[in-house]
Amino acid sequence: MNCRQRALAALDHKEPDRVPLDFGGRHTTLHRYAHRALMQHLGLTGPEPPLRSYHTYLVEPDRQLLQRFERVSALFFPRPPSDYVFAIDPATNSYVDEWGTTYSMPPDGYYYDVCAVPLADVETEEDLGRYRWPNPTDPARIAGLQGEVKAAHEAGEKVLMMCSATPGLWELSWYLFGFEQAYVNLAANQPLVEAFTERLLEWQMAYWDMVLGVVGAYLDLVQIGEDLGGQSGPLMSPNTFRRIYKPRLRRLVDAIKQKTRARVYLHSCGSIYWAIPDLIECGIQVLNPVQVNAAEMDSARLKREFGRDLTFWGGGCDPVVLQTGTPRDVVEEVKRRIHDLAPGGGFVFGSVHNIQANVPPENIVAMFDAALEFGGYPTAV
């Protein structure tokens, strides 16, 4: 089996020859510093890889690493709109994104942190009406996309994933209002929350209508995001999620599925056990990153209760073990997750979220080598 065949079998809840691996995928790639250390550890040389995200300082891995490990997915991202040019201000080491949010990396920092937001002073729907939204259907966003996706489809080597242009309906509010103000709004200004969320839903639906009209026939996965959990529990009350966000998430997924047969892949961090039945009702078919070290996210329980409805993408190793354990600890952790999640298919192995800056390179190697060694079907771990 090649990567595509292996991943499609898993997505169909069938057992391929072995568990598919996704090193360097949408939410399974590396921080730039971890990438440097891994290249050095393996005795590889090459130019600094391009950044996939300045905000989180994530890279598109070097081809030598993609050959050493396995990535089953081919990723496609929207292009910038025609009226936006990305630029770093060297005086402040900062940049402004297309939404008007400013990011800056402090000296010796690891990320470009949010430092100024465009909707900080917005209090009413009238105020919100004065905000200049980016154009979701700017043709520049899909320039050259159809040819790239079609060629990858014809090559038949990877499963093809089209990525969202924005974070989720709740998550983007952090970046535009600020994290604290987003919570203040949720508690004390729900008319504004409803107006903003509805407007963003319309934006996302327009974006996906354009994109899927061009490449929907070739795709295997459509990626959206909505962070709903922290380490110990929900980021909002379940009732608030079900009243404000769940109906709109369902409308978004329904709109996507009207344009493509691709599966909908949701990235949602943290402790989200409480929300998984809701996500399944909304039409989510693939769940990432499967944060197995968060509260109520035991991998055996997740598989037992939701394995018929979801493919788990990620979940391969507790990130605390990956960063602080020994290679032997990592191997034992990988064996546990394969034991829990692999039977019957429905599992694509990957790191739990992106590999962070200080993860020892020997542990990265141990994680993926263990997945290869112990991930064969029928599983024996």
N, C-alpha and C positions, 0 to 999 in steps of 0.2 A: 504494500500500500504506500502511496505517496502522502504528503502532508494533507492535501485536500481530501482525499478519500478517507483518511484516518479521522479527520475532524468531522466530516459529514456523517460518518457512521456514529460518532459520539453524539452529535446533535440529533440524530435519529433515535437515540437511546438504544443503540446496538453496540456490541463489543467489537472494536476493530482488532488489528493484530497486537496493538499496545496502546496505552494511554497517549493521546496526542499532547504535545508540549508547545507552549507559546512563550518563548523567550523573546523579549523585545516587542511585544504586541501593544495593543492600545493602552492597557493599564498594567502591563507586565514588562516595562522597559526599565532603564536605569538612570539614576542621577549621573550627571557628567563626571563627578568625582569617583563614583563607583565604577563607571566605565573605564576611566583612566587606570584605576588600580587593577581591574580585571585584565585589561590588555597587557599591562606590565607583568602580572602574575603568570600569564600564559606565554610570555615571551613574544608578544605580537607588537608590531609597530604599524603606525599609520597616522594620517592626519586627524586632527580633532574632528569628531563627528558633528554633523549639524544638530542644532537644538530643535527638538520637536515642540518644546514649550519653554519660553523664558521664565514664566511665572514659577514653574516647578523645577526648572533646570534639567529637563529630561531630554535624552538624546535619541536619535535614530542610530541604533548600534552599527558598528563597523561590520562590513560584510564577512570578515574573518570570524567574528563571533557568531554571526548567523549561520555560518557553515559548521562551526564547532558545536553549536547547540541547535535547537529546532524552533522555528516559528511557523505555525500553521496558517497564520493570517497575513493577508496583504491589506494594508490600510490606505484609505483614501480620505483626504481632508479637503474641505472647501478652501478656495483661494480667498485672499483679501478682497474686499470690495474696491471698486475703482477709485473711490475718493479717500482711501486710507493708505498711508505709507508708514510702515514700521520703522522706527528709528530710536536708537539709544542716545540719550543726552549724556555725553561724556562728563560733563561738569557734575552731574548728580547721580550718574549711573542709574537712570530711570527711563521709563517709556510710558506712553499713553496708548491704551488699546482702542479699538474701533468704537467702543461704548463710552469712552471718555474717562475710564478708570486709570489712575496712575499707579505704577509699580516701581519699586526701588529696591536694589540690593544693598544692604549695609556692608561696611568693611568686614571681611571674613565671614560673610553670610553664605547661606546655602541656596536661598531662593530670592526671587524678586517679590517682595511683599507688597500688598495693597497699602498705599499711603494716602490716597485721596480718591474720593468717589463723587460721581456727578449728581447724585440725587440726595445728597446729605441734607439739604434744606427743603426737600419736597414734603409737603404735609397734606395736600389736597389733590383731588382728581384734576382740578384746574391747573395746579402746579405741574402735575405729571403731563398734562397736555402740551406744555411748553418744551418738554424734552424732545430733542431731535433723535429719533430712533435710527439706527443704521438700516439700510435698505436690504431686506432679506432676499429679494429676487434680483439683485444686481447681477447681470450676466457674467461679470468678471468672476463671480464666485465659482462658476462651473467651467471656466475657460480651459479647454483641453481635457476636461475630465472624462468625457465619454470615450475618447480614444484610449486613454490609459486603462480605464476599467474594462473595456471590451477586450483589449489585448491581454490583460491578466486573466480574464475569464477564458479566453481561447487557449491560453497556456495551460490551464487546468492544474496548476501546482499548489495553489493556496485557496482557502476560503476568503471571500472578498467582503470587507467590512467598510461601510461608509460611515463617517464620523459626524457627529453633530457640530453645528457652528457655535453652540452656546452650552453653558452648564444648564442644570435643570430649572424648572419653574420656581422652586424655592431657592435653590442654590445661587442663581444669578442675582437674586435680591441682595445677597451679602455683598456682592461686588459692586453693586450700583448704589445701594443705600448705606452700606457699611454693616458689619456683622451685628453690632449692638443695636443700631437703629432698625435693622430688619426685625429683630426680636421685639423692640418697642412697638413697631407697627403691628406685628402679629398680635400683641396683647391689647393695644389701645387704639389702633387705627385700621380696623379690618376693612372698611370701605376702600381705603387706599390699597391694601393688600389685594383685595379682589380685583380692583381696576388694573393694577399693575400685572397681576398674574394672567388675567384674561388677555391683556394686550400682548404679553409675551407669548402666550399660547398661540395667538393669531400669527405672530411673527414666526414662530417655529413651524407652524403648519404651512405657511407660505413658503418657507425655505425648503421643507421636505417635499412639497408639491413640485417645486421647480427641479430639485435635485433628482428625485425619483422618476420624474418624467423623462429624464435623460439617461439614467443608469440603473433604474430599479430592476430592469429585466435581468441584469447581470449579477446582482448582489446576492450574497448568502446571509449577511448580517447587517442590520442597521443599529448603530450605537447611539443611545441616549444616556443621560445621566440625571440623577436626583439623589444627592446625599441626604439620607434620612436618619442615620444613626451616629451616635458617639461611641466611645469605648464602653460605656456602661448602660446605655439605653437610648431611647428616641431623642431626636433633636427638637421635637415638638410633641404636643400631646397627640396621641393617635386620633382622637376625635377631630382635632384641627386638621390633621392630614386628610382624614376621610371627608371632611366637609369642603375644604378649599382646594386641595391638590389632587386627590384621587380622581374626582370626576373629570378634571382637565387632563390628567395623565391618560386616562382611558380614551378621551377624545383624540389626543395626540396619537396614541398607538393605533386607534381605529383608522385615522387618516393615513398613517403610514402604510397600514396593511391593505388599504384600498389601492395603493400604487405599486406594491411589490409583494412577492411571495417570500422575501427574505425574513428571517427570524429577527425579533426585536431583542437586542442585548442591552440590559440596563446595568450601569455602574452605580452602585449605592454602597457607600462605606459603612463600617461600624456595626453596631448591634441593631439589626433590622429584622430579627425573627418575627417580631410583632407585626411587621408590615408585609411579610411574604405572601400570605393569603390574598391580601389586597392587590399586590403586584401581579399575582397570577390572574386574578379577576380582571385586571386592566389589560391583560394580553401579553405580559412579559414572558419570554421563553428562555432567555439566557441571563444568568445572574452573575455579576462580578462585583467586588473581588473575593467574596466569600471570606470575610474577616474572622477566621476561626478562633482568634484570641480575644474577641469581643464577647460581652455578656450574652448568654443564650445562643451562641453561634457554634455549638458543638457540631462537628462535621457529621458524625454518625446520625444524630437526630435530624439534621437538615436533610440528609439523604433519605432517611426512613420516611419522613413526613412529606417531603416536597420533590423527591427524586423522580417521580412519575411525570411531573409537570415542568420541571426546570432542568436545564443543563447548567452545571456549576462550572464557571470559567475562572480559574484562580484557585485559592484555597490550598495551595500545595505545601505550605510550610508556615507555621506560626512566625510572624516577622520578628518577634522578640528572640526566639530561638535562632533565627537566621542571623541576627545582628550580634547576639551575645553568646551563643552556644559554640561548641566545638563542631568540626565537620562530622564527627560521629553522632553528636546530638541531632544535627540536621538530617542525617540519613535516617535515623530512627523516627524523626518527625515526619519525613516524607513517606516512609513506609506506613505510618499510621493514617495519613490522609488518603493515600491510595487505597488502603484497606477499607476506609469509610466511604469514599466517594466514587471509586472506579467501577464496582460491580454493576453490570447491566448497561454500561455506557453512560452517557449524560455527564461526562466529566472531561474538561480540557485542563490539563495541569499548567499552572503558572504560579508565579509569586503572588502573595497576598498584597495587592497594590504594587506600585513601582518600587524597585530596589533602591533604597536610600543611600546617601552619600558615604556613610561609614560602615557599611556592611562588608565584612572581610571577603576578599575575592575567593579564598579557598572555600568559604561556605556557599558562595554562588555556584562554584563548580560542583561541590558535593551535592547540592540540591538537584541540579539538573541531571547529573550523572546517576544519582540514585533513582530519579524518575525513569530514566532509561533502563536501568538495571532491574528495577522491581515493578515496572509498569506494564509488563507483558500480560496478555490474556491467555488462558484464565488466570486471574490474579491469585498469587500464592503468599501474600503478606498478611 
